[in-house]
Amino acid sequence: MSSIMSQRNDLDKAAILLLSMGEANAAKVMARMSRDEVTAVSMRMAKLRGVSTQEAKDVMQHFFDHYREHSGISSASRHYLERTLDLALGKRLARGMVDSIYGDALRQEMMALQWVPADTLARFFRNEHPQLQAVLLAFLPPENASAVLAALPENMHDDILFRVANLKEVSDQVLDELRVTLGRCLAFVSEQSTAKVDGIRQAADILNRYQGDRAALMDMLKLHDTDTAGMVADNMYDFMTLARQSDEVLQALVQEIPTETLALALKGAEPEVRDALLAALPKRMAQGLEDAQLAMGQVPLSRANQARSEIMQLVRTLHEQQQLNYQLFEEKTVA
């Protein structure tokens, strides 16, 4: 296996494998993942760069080797067991047994609701019977259920929670009603879906590339709304932009930043930023920075974000004073 392949972590390999198997097959795999897993692997798929054909082959070969080692005789599918036990026990008893083996069937169907905003679910189920609302919360993951409950009228919370606490079994009639309501809810969400746009980030990127008087344009933006103008300015100096700076710029910058602040800011930072900064430092200084990070142990994300904010405020000041030739966006190059 190539040396590049050995440097990839499991999330990279999962992203490469999903990209290699095509949209339809990847979608089937991701449908069985949790919300957090889908989010993590989707972000990694979007950020993958420089994956060679050979590296993709290595990942797939590793997957199939691992599969052969652990597969053996395939287990019976849920559909196969359902049909077999239906004949042997009857539909009602068969479903109970299969559910105990594979987990509740409805819970799998409810996974789609992880992606529906809690306030939308609450708005849709607000006028349903409280018992149906309780069943809905019982089958949702706890974090989603809690968010939906919070979005429902407060005077209903105790009654719904009491009903959830007393649920043991749910009748076929209620389950069928929930499935129908669930289908209508998903159809409603699909009709209401909109494209998300990060307007602040887009405005910052546009302003970074603006060929006219940026300062004058920013002053005009402040006349519309100072808070919006401030957020646009903050996004122009994103921490990730450090990754595209030259060694000269980074070397000049780190001389102005306390080691502790820099070490804290790089805690959990994207590899591109971390690698760029460490590569620009003298070996002794880079080693000292890594030692300082180890000594810190785990730190709250808020502290790391605060350190990054302080660094980017310094960058902004130096850039606006023309003391730093900072590149705010990635420019095209020619040979």
N, C-alpha and C positions, 0 to 999 in steps of 0.2 A: 504494500500500500504506500502511496506517495507520502512524502514528508508534509506536504500541504494538507493532505487528508488527516494526518495525525494531529494537526493543530486545530481542527474543527471540533467544536463541542457538540453535544447531543442535539441541541436546538438547531444548530447549523445543519446537521445531517438530516434531521427531520424535515427542515425547510427544503433542502435539496431534493430529498426523496419525493415530497409532495409536488414540487415543481416538475419533477421528472415524469410523474405518472399521469399528467394530463388533468384538465379542469374537472371532468366528470368524476373520475376516480378519487381525486384529491377531495372533492366536495363530500363524497360518501365517507371518507375517513374523518374529515373535520366535523361531520354531523354527529360523530360519536365522542367528540372531545368536549371538555367543559369550556365554559366561557373564558376562563383565564388561559387555558391551553390554546384555544383558538386565537385569542388576542396576541399571546406571546409568539406563536409560530407565524402568524400573519405579519407581524412587525418584522420578524427576522427574514421572511420571504421577500418583503419589500426592500430590505436593506442589503440583501446578498449582492456581492460584486465579485467579479473575476473568478467565477466557477468554470473550470475547464471541462471539456467533454470527458476526459479521463477521470477527473475527480468525481463527476456525477456517476460514472460507471463504477468507481470504487465504492461509493456510498450504497448503490443498489446491490452490488455484489456482497457487501457486508451485511445488508439486510437479509438477502436470501440465504446466506451462510448461517446467520443467526436463526432464521426461520426453520431451516432444515435440522438444526441442532435441537430445537425445542418443540417441533411440531408433533411427530409421531402420528398416531391415529387421530383423525379429526373428530371433535365432539359433535354430537347431534345438534342440528340447528333448532332454534325455537319453533320454527314452523313445522319441522318434522315431528318434534315431540308433541306439539299441540294436536296434530292430526292423529298421531298414534294413540295418545291418551284420550282424545275425544271418543274414539272407537271403543276403548277399553273401559272408561269410567263415565263417559257422558261429558257434555261441554262444561257444565258448572264446576264439577269436581276437577276436571282436567285443567281449567284455567287457574284455579287456586293452586294446584300443584306446580304448574309451569311458572306462575308468578313467584312462587317461593324459591324456585330454582334460578330463574333469570332476573328476578327483581320485578317490581310492578310495571306492567305494560304501559299504564297511563303516565307513569313518572318519566318514561322515555319520551313520550309525546310532549310532555310539558317542558322538556328541555328547550324547545323552540322559544318559550316565553322568557328565557334568560336574556334575550336580546331586545325585548319589548320594554320601553321605559316604564318605570313603576307608576308614574302618574297616569300614563295611558291605560295601563291595566286597571288601575283603581277607577278611572273615569268610566271604563267599559263595564266593570263589574259592580259599580256603585248601586245600580238599581236592581241587581239580582237578589234572590233570597239570601239572607245571612248564612244559612247552612251551605249553600253553594259557594259563597265567598270563603267560608271556613275550609271547605274541601279544596278549593283553589290554593289557599295558603298552605294547606297540609302537604300538597304535592310539589310545591315550589321549593328550591333551595332556600335555606333559612335567611340568607342575606337579601334575596329577592323578596321573600315573603314579608320580612320586616319592613322593607322599603314600601311595598304595596300597602301594608297596614297603616303606615305613617301617612300615606297619601289619601286614605279613606277618612271620612268624618270622624273626629275624635270621640264623639259620643257613642260610636259603634265599636270602638276598639275592645272594650272589656267583654262585650257579648260575643264578638267574633273569636277572640282568643280563648274564651271559655268553651266555645263550640269546638275549636281545634283541639283543645286539651282532652275533650271527651270523645274524640273520634277513635274508633277501633276498627270498624269495618264500614265500607261504603257500599250501598246497594247498587245493583246493576242499573236501576232507573236513574239514580243520581249521577253515576259515572257516564251514562249515555247523554244525560242532559249537559254535563260538564263538557263532554266532547263536542257537542253541537255548539255550545257557547264558545268554546275554545276555537272552533273553526271560524265562527263569525268574527271573533276578536282578531284572529290572524289575518282574515280577509280585510277587516277594517284598517289594521295597521299597514297592510300592503298598499291600500288605496291612499292612505295618508302620508306614506313615506316621502321624505324629501332628501335632497342631497345636502350633506354637511359641508360648509365652507368656513375655513379659518380666515375670516376677513381681516383681522388684525395682522396676522402673519403675511397674508398676501399684500396688504397695503405696505408693510415694512419692506418686503422684497421688491415691490414696485418702486418705492422711494429710494432704495439702495441703488437701483439701476437708472434712476432719473438723471437725465443729462443736463437739466437746467439747474436753477438755483434751489438746491434742496433746503437750505436754511429758510429761504423765503416761503417755500411751499409748506414747510413745517409750521412756520408762524401763522400762515393762513389756516392750517388745519386746527391750530390751537384756538382760533377765533370761533370755529364751529363747536369744539368741545375739548377742553384741556385734558380731561381724563383719557379720551380716545387718543389724542395726540401723544400723551405720555406712554400709553401702552404700545403704540406703533413704534415710538423711539426705543422702548425697551426691547422690542422684538428685532429691531435692526442689529442689536448687539447680543445675539444669542450665544450661549456658551459653546455650542457646536461649531461656531465659526472659527474657533481657535484651531480646529483640525486642518484648515486650509491655508494657514499662515506660513510664511517662509521661516526658516530657522533663525534668520537675522531678527525678524520681528519678535519671535517667541523668546529669543535670548535677551533681547532688550526689555521685554515685558516682565520676565521672571525676576529680573533684577529689582523690580519695583514691588514685588509681591512677597510678603513674609512666607517663609517655608511652611509654617503651620497652616496658613490660609490656603496655600496651594495644595498641600497634602489633603486637607479636608475637602476641598473642591473636587479633587480627583477620586474621592471615595465613591465607587459605583458609577463613575462617569463612563460614557461610551468609549470603547476601545480606541476609536479613531483619534479622539481628543487626547486620551492618556498617552498613546504611542507617540503622537506628534510632539507633545511637550517633553516626554522623557528623552526622545531622540535628539531634541534641540539642546539638552542640558549636558554639561560635562559629566563624565561617568561617575565621578565622586559625588557630584551634586544630585544626580539621578538616583544613586544608591541611597543617599541620605534622605531623599524624598520618600522612597519606598520604605525605608526603615521607620520614618516618622508615621507613615500610614499604618504599618503593622503595630506600632506602639499605641495607636489610637483605638484599635479594636473596632467593634461595631459602633457606628454613630447614627443618630437620628437623621433621616433624610432632610428634615428642615434645616439642620445645621449645615449640611453639604450644600443645599440650595442657597443658603444665605452667603456662604463663602463664594459660590459661583457668581452670585449677584454683585458682591463687592468687587470681584475681579473684573467683571464686565463693566461696572461703573468706572473703574480705573481706566479700562480700555477706551471707553467712550470719551472720558476727559482728555486722555493723551491724544486720541485721534482728532478730536475737535480742536485741540490746541496745535495740531499738525506736528506733534512730537513722535507720532507713531504712524507708519505707513500701513494702516490696517486694511485688509481686504474683506469687505463686508459680504461679498457674494462671489461665487465661483465663476471666474471669467473664462471664456472660451480661449483656447490656445491654437496656434498654427505652427506647422513644422517649418 
